[in-house]
Amino acid sequence: MRSFEREFPDLFLRIHRNALVARARLSGLERQPDGSTQVQVRDCGDRLLVSRRHLSEVRRWLRETDRVARPVRDQPEPRRLPDQIQ
């Protein structure tokens, strides 16, 4: 796994000592009642455990990606009702 991490740092993010996740598939974090944190993976119903050691890096990456991924959009024009409704 280390070789994948070193060879493709733009593609994979380590979330645990035994787990890498494709950066393009990360969609968010979920805090569990027991205090652990799991990562949400796009197009996959499973949640994967994020180690405390790697949690800050995962959070940082998600924050940076969120800023880049959300372009500022113009507000849509409000819908207008017809003058007379019969």
Salt bridges, closest charged atoms under 4 A:
GLU5 OE1 - ARG14 NE 2.97
GLU30 OE2 - ARG47 NE 3.10
ASP43 OD2 - ARG25 NH1 2.94
GLU57 OE2 - ARG60 NH2 2.59
GLU64 OE2 - ARG60 NH1 2.70
ASP66 OD1 - ARG70 NE 2.97
